[in-house]
Amino acid sequence: MISALLEQLGFDLGWLRGDAAIVTKKMGRVSGLFYINDASTARDSRNRPIIAAQDFVRDHGIRSVFGMGGGYITSPKFFTTICFTTESLASDQVTPFQALCSIFKIHTMKMIDDQRRYFK
């Protein structure tokens, strides 16, 4: 799942595994959003479950999964948030969450820059 997420957010992991059947939306290389409509049936190009922990999906009634992530312009740091829902969400319902990437980065940029300065 993590490699599928990173691929969909713009990292080239083709050497690691095939493309996943995930709906994505990118804002250049700065941030992105991924969405899995049905966590119990979504498969990658090798017919593997995108959410490998199918027992977790079943036990918790997980339906849709979405996430967002992005990198900092001034640092090689990257963050990711993954949300598991018990509701079936349409892709247009999760798109507004992509704005959280920018908000999160704005509020954590100073901390990332300070860390870069102090931990060279």
Buried (B, 14 or more C-beta within 10 A) or exposed (E): BEBBBBBBBBBEBEEEBBEBEBBBBBBEEBBBBBBBBBBEEBEBEEEEBBBEEEEEBEEEEBBBBBBBBBBBEEEEBEBBEBEBBEEEBEBEBBBEBBEBBBEBBEEBBEEBBEEBEEEE
